[in-house]
């Protein structure tokens, strides 16, 4: 087990170096990128795009070092760098330091929240990473108020978006919110970006 753990850590270290090199070589992200256009959000913070046109979202550790990448194709397919460490990593969109920091899952969701409220946002990339990121941020900034902005996976067994966000909020004494779609909604509408596209940024701001 010790040998496996060592080899695993070595693979993650190699992947982190590859992530840094690929990210440095990438171009600034175009606001006209098809994925961003479809989601109705701008390129924020330091996202970039590679030679094939995929968005590169840097996943950083607690001290700000790139530990992996998320690649989003123009068609919206999402993949993490092979061998890269996602657990505990996040992507930060800087915002008003006087406001609570919002913690959500994906980039488009975080961009919609930031555009609606001006809050700083941390994107954990998936529901299973919310608790680890919340604990890391709370440990680093113990006086910082956190808002867990959950995806509402109401059509998925166990509703992992709400379940994991609730767990994270309780662990750090944070707030919890979810998108309010009002009446009927489709099974594909789950997050604050979906709410943004359905009802506008004002609806997102009300929830936060």
C-alpha positions as CSV (number, residue, x, y, z in Angstrom):
1,X,0.0,0.0,0.0
2,X,2.8,2.4,0.8
3,X,4.4,1.7,-2.5
4,X,1.1,2.3,-4.3
5,X,0.7,5.5,-2.5
6,X,4.2,6.7,-3.4
7,X,3.7,5.8,-7.1
8,X,0.3,7.5,-7.1
9,X,1.8,10.7,-5.6
10,X,4.6,10.6,-8.2
11,X,2.1,10.3,-11.1
12,X,0.2,13.3,-9.7
13,X,3.4,15.3,-9.4
14,X,4.3,14.5,-13.1
15,X,0.8,15.5,-14.1
16,X,1.0,18.7,-12.2
17,X,4.2,19.6,-14.1
18,X,2.5,18.8,-17.4
19,X,-0.5,20.9,-16.4
20,X,1.7,23.9,-15.7
21,X,3.5,23.5,-19.0
22,X,0.4,23.1,-21.0
23,X,-1.3,26.0,-19.3
24,X,1.7,28.4,-19.8
25,X,1.7,27.5,-23.5
26,X,-2.0,28.1,-24.0
27,X,-3.5,31.2,-25.5
28,X,-5.8,33.8,-23.8
29,X,-9.4,32.7,-24.0
30,X,-11.7,34.3,-26.6
31,X,-15.0,35.7,-25.3
32,X,-16.4,34.2,-28.6
33,X,-15.6,30.7,-27.5
34,X,-18.7,28.5,-28.4
35,X,-19.0,27.0,-24.9
36,X,-19.0,30.4,-23.2
37,X,-21.4,31.8,-25.8
38,X,-23.8,28.9,-25.2
39,X,-23.6,29.4,-21.4
40,X,-23.9,33.2,-21.6
41,X,-20.8,33.9,-19.5
42,X,-17.5,35.7,-20.2
43,X,-14.0,34.3,-19.7
44,X,-13.0,35.2,-16.1
45,X,-9.9,35.0,-14.1
46,X,-7.1,33.2,-15.9
47,X,-8.9,30.6,-18.0
48,X,-7.1,29.9,-21.3
49,X,-7.6,27.8,-24.4
50,X,-5.4,25.3,-26.2
51,X,-4.5,24.9,-29.9
52,X,-7.5,22.7,-30.5
53,X,-9.9,25.3,-29.1
54,X,-10.6,23.7,-25.8
55,X,-11.0,25.8,-22.6
56,X,-8.4,25.1,-20.0
57,X,-9.5,25.7,-16.4
58,X,-6.5,25.6,-14.0
59,X,-7.2,23.6,-10.8
60,X,-5.1,25.0,-8.0
61,X,-4.1,23.7,-4.6
62,X,-4.4,25.6,-1.3
63,X,-1.3,27.7,-2.0
64,X,-2.3,28.6,-5.5
65,X,-0.1,26.1,-7.5
66,X,-1.7,24.5,-10.6
67,X,-2.2,20.8,-9.8
68,X,-4.3,19.8,-12.7
69,X,-6.5,21.1,-15.6
70,X,-10.1,20.7,-16.7
71,X,-10.5,20.8,-20.5
72,X,-13.8,21.8,-21.9
73,X,-14.3,21.4,-25.7
74,X,-16.3,23.8,-27.8
75,X,-19.1,21.2,-27.7
76,X,-19.1,21.2,-23.9
77,X,-17.3,17.8,-23.2
78,X,-15.4,18.0,-20.0
79,X,-12.3,16.0,-19.1
80,X,-9.7,16.2,-16.4
81,X,-6.0,15.8,-17.1
82,X,-5.0,12.2,-17.0
83,X,-3.3,11.4,-13.7
84,X,-3.9,15.0,-12.3
85,X,-5.1,15.6,-8.8
86,X,-8.5,17.2,-8.6
87,X,-9.3,16.3,-4.9
88,X,-9.0,19.5,-2.8
89,X,-8.2,21.7,-5.8
90,X,-10.3,24.6,-7.1
91,X,-10.6,27.5,-9.5
92,X,-11.0,31.0,-8.0
93,X,-12.9,33.9,-9.5
94,X,-11.8,37.0,-7.6
95,X,-14.6,39.3,-6.3
96,X,-15.7,41.7,-3.6
97,X,-13.6,40.8,-0.4
98,X,-16.3,42.3,1.8
99,X,-18.9,39.7,0.6
100,X,-19.0,36.0,1.5
101,X,-17.2,33.7,-0.8
102,X,-19.5,31.4,-2.9
103,X,-18.5,27.8,-3.5
104,X,-20.0,25.9,-6.3
105,X,-19.2,23.0,-8.7
106,X,-18.5,24.1,-12.4
107,X,-17.0,27.1,-14.1
108,X,-20.2,28.3,-15.9
109,X,-22.1,28.1,-12.6
110,X,-19.4,30.1,-10.8
111,X,-19.3,32.7,-13.6
112,X,-23.1,33.2,-13.4
113,X,-22.9,33.7,-9.7
114,X,-20.0,36.2,-9.9
115,X,-21.7,38.1,-12.7
116,X,-24.9,38.3,-10.7
117,X,-23.5,39.3,-7.4
118,X,-19.9,40.4,-7.6
119,X,-19.0,37.7,-5.0
120,X,-15.7,35.9,-5.2
121,X,-16.4,32.3,-6.2
122,X,-14.5,29.0,-5.8
123,X,-15.3,26.3,-8.3
124,X,-14.7,22.8,-6.9
125,X,-15.4,21.1,-10.3
126,X,-17.7,18.4,-8.9
127,X,-20.0,17.7,-5.9
128,X,-17.7,15.2,-4.3
129,X,-15.0,17.8,-4.0
130,X,-17.1,20.5,-2.2
131,X,-16.4,19.3,1.3
132,X,-12.6,19.1,0.9
133,X,-12.4,22.6,-0.7
134,X,-14.8,24.1,1.9
135,X,-12.5,22.7,4.7
136,X,-9.4,24.0,3.0
137,X,-10.8,27.5,2.5
138,X,-12.2,27.6,6.0
139,X,-8.9,26.5,7.4
140,X,-7.0,29.1,5.4
141,X,-9.5,31.9,6.1
142,X,-11.3,31.0,9.3
143,X,-13.2,34.3,9.4
144,X,-14.4,34.1,5.8
145,X,-18.1,33.4,5.4
146,X,-18.9,30.7,2.8
147,X,-22.0,30.2,0.8
148,X,-22.4,26.7,-0.6
149,X,-24.2,27.3,-3.9
150,X,-25.6,23.8,-4.6
151,X,-26.6,22.2,-7.9
152,X,-30.1,20.8,-7.4
153,X,-29.9,17.3,-8.9
154,X,-33.5,16.6,-8.1
155,X,-33.8,14.0,-10.9
156,X,-30.8,12.0,-9.7
157,X,-31.0,9.4,-7.0
158,X,-29.9,10.9,-3.7
159,X,-29.6,14.4,-5.2
160,X,-25.8,14.5,-4.8
161,X,-25.6,18.2,-5.5
162,X,-27.7,19.1,-2.5
163,X,-26.4,16.3,-0.3
164,X,-22.8,17.1,-0.8
165,X,-23.3,20.9,-0.5
166,X,-25.3,20.4,2.7
167,X,-22.5,18.3,4.2
168,X,-19.9,20.9,3.3
169,X,-22.0,23.8,4.7
170,X,-22.5,22.0,8.0
171,X,-18.8,21.1,8.3
172,X,-17.7,24.8,8.0
173,X,-20.7,26.6,9.5
174,X,-21.5,28.0,6.0
175,X,-24.7,29.0,4.3
176,X,-26.5,26.9,1.8
177,X,-28.5,28.0,-1.3
178,X,-29.8,26.4,-4.4
179,X,-31.3,27.6,-7.7
180,X,-35.1,28.4,-7.5
181,X,-36.6,27.5,-10.9
182,X,-40.1,28.2,-9.7
183,X,-42.6,25.9,-11.5
184,X,-41.8,23.1,-13.9
185,X,-38.2,22.7,-15.0
186,X,-36.5,20.2,-17.3
187,X,-34.3,17.4,-16.1
188,X,-31.2,19.2,-17.5
189,X,-31.8,22.3,-15.4
190,X,-29.8,21.9,-12.2
191,X,-27.4,24.8,-11.5
192,X,-27.2,28.5,-11.3
193,X,-26.1,28.9,-14.9
194,X,-29.3,27.1,-15.9
195,X,-31.2,29.5,-13.8
196,X,-29.3,32.4,-15.3
197,X,-30.2,31.3,-18.8
198,X,-33.9,30.7,-17.9
199,X,-34.6,33.7,-15.8
200,X,-31.7,36.1,-15.9
201,X,-29.0,37.2,-13.5
202,X,-31.5,38.9,-11.2
203,X,-32.9,35.5,-10.3
204,X,-29.5,34.2,-9.4
205,X,-28.8,37.2,-7.2
206,X,-32.1,36.7,-5.3
207,X,-31.1,33.1,-4.5
208,X,-27.6,34.1,-3.3
